[in-house]
C-alpha cells in the first residue's frame, strides 16, 4: 500500500460525508424550529382566549386550554422523530466507515 493511497478518497461511495453531516445538523435545527412554532401557536391561542374571555366578562374555557396542549405535543413528537432520523444518519455513516476500515484491514492481512 502506497502512502498517498490512504489519503485519497474512495470514489465508490454514493454520498458525500460532509453533506450528510450538514443534513443531520439541519434536521436537528428544523426539529427545534418546528417545536418552537407549535409552542408559540399554543401560547398565542391561550393568551388570546384568556384576554378575550376576561375582557368580556366570560369565564375561561379550561377544556379548550387543556385540549390545546395537543399542539405542543405534536411539535414535540416531530422533534423526537427528526432527532431519531438524524441519529439514524449518523449510525449509517458509522456503519459505512467501519465496513470500509474492516475491508482495508482484511485486504492488508492477506
C-alpha positions as CSV (number, residue, x, y, z in Angstrom):
1,X,0.0,0.0,0.0
2,X,1.4,3.3,-1.0
3,X,1.5,6.2,1.5
4,X,-0.6,8.6,-0.6
5,X,-3.2,5.9,-1.3
6,X,-4.6,6.2,2.2
7,X,-5.2,9.9,1.9
8,X,-7.2,9.7,-1.4
9,X,-10.9,9.3,-1.0
10,X,-12.7,6.1,-2.1
11,X,-14.8,7.0,-5.1
12,X,-17.3,4.1,-4.7
13,X,-19.4,5.9,-2.2
14,X,-22.9,7.2,-3.2
15,X,-22.9,10.1,-0.8
16,X,-20.7,13.0,0.4
17,X,-20.0,12.5,4.2
18,X,-19.8,16.2,4.8
19,X,-23.2,16.8,3.1
20,X,-24.7,14.1,5.2
21,X,-23.3,15.7,8.4
22,X,-24.7,19.1,7.3
23,X,-28.1,17.5,6.6
24,X,-28.1,15.9,10.0
25,X,-27.4,19.2,11.7
26,X,-30.1,21.0,9.7
27,X,-32.7,18.3,10.5
28,X,-32.0,18.8,14.2
29,X,-32.3,22.6,13.9
30,X,-35.6,22.1,11.9
31,X,-37.0,19.9,14.7
32,X,-36.4,22.7,17.2
33,X,-37.8,25.3,14.9
34,X,-41.0,23.3,14.3
35,X,-41.4,22.6,18.1
36,X,-41.0,26.3,18.8
37,X,-43.6,27.2,16.2
38,X,-46.1,24.7,17.7
39,X,-45.4,26.0,21.2
40,X,-45.7,29.7,20.0
41,X,-49.0,28.9,18.4
42,X,-50.4,27.3,21.6
43,X,-49.2,30.3,23.7
44,X,-50.7,32.8,21.3
45,X,-54.1,31.0,21.2
46,X,-54.1,30.7,25.0
47,X,-53.3,34.3,25.6
48,X,-55.9,35.4,23.0
49,X,-58.5,33.2,24.5
50,X,-57.8,34.3,28.1
51,X,-57.7,38.0,27.1
52,X,-61.0,37.8,25.1
53,X,-62.8,35.9,27.8
54,X,-61.6,38.0,30.7
55,X,-62.1,41.4,28.9
56,X,-65.6,40.5,28.0
57,X,-66.5,39.0,31.4
58,X,-66.8,35.4,30.3
59,X,-65.2,32.5,32.3
60,X,-62.2,30.9,30.5
61,X,-62.8,27.6,28.7
62,X,-60.4,25.3,30.6
63,X,-61.3,22.3,28.4
64,X,-60.0,24.2,25.3
65,X,-56.8,25.2,27.1
66,X,-56.1,21.6,28.3
67,X,-57.0,20.0,25.0
68,X,-55.0,22.6,23.1
69,X,-51.9,21.1,24.7
70,X,-52.1,18.5,21.9
71,X,-50.4,21.0,19.6
72,X,-47.2,21.4,21.5
73,X,-47.3,17.6,22.0
74,X,-47.4,17.2,18.2
75,X,-44.4,19.5,17.9
76,X,-42.6,17.5,20.5
77,X,-43.3,14.3,18.6
78,X,-41.9,15.9,15.4
79,X,-38.8,16.9,17.3
80,X,-38.3,13.4,18.6
81,X,-38.9,11.9,15.1
82,X,-36.4,14.3,13.5
83,X,-33.8,13.6,16.2
84,X,-34.2,9.8,15.6
85,X,-33.8,10.3,11.9
86,X,-30.7,12.4,12.3
87,X,-29.2,9.9,14.7
88,X,-30.0,7.1,12.1
89,X,-28.0,9.1,9.6
90,X,-25.0,9.2,11.9
91,X,-25.4,5.4,12.7
92,X,-25.4,4.6,8.9
93,X,-22.3,6.8,8.5
94,X,-20.5,4.9,11.3
95,X,-21.5,1.5,9.8
96,X,-20.2,2.6,6.4
97,X,-16.9,3.8,7.9
98,X,-16.4,0.7,10.0
99,X,-17.1,-1.5,7.0
100,X,-14.5,0.2,4.9
101,X,-12.0,0.0,7.7
102,X,-12.6,-3.7,8.2
103,X,-12.3,-4.3,4.4
104,X,-9.0,-2.4,4.3
105,X,-7.7,-4.3,7.3
106,X,-8.7,-7.6,5.7
107,X,-7.1,-6.6,2.5
108,X,-3.8,-5.8,4.3
109,X,-3.8,-9.0,6.2
110,X,-3.9,-11.1,3.0
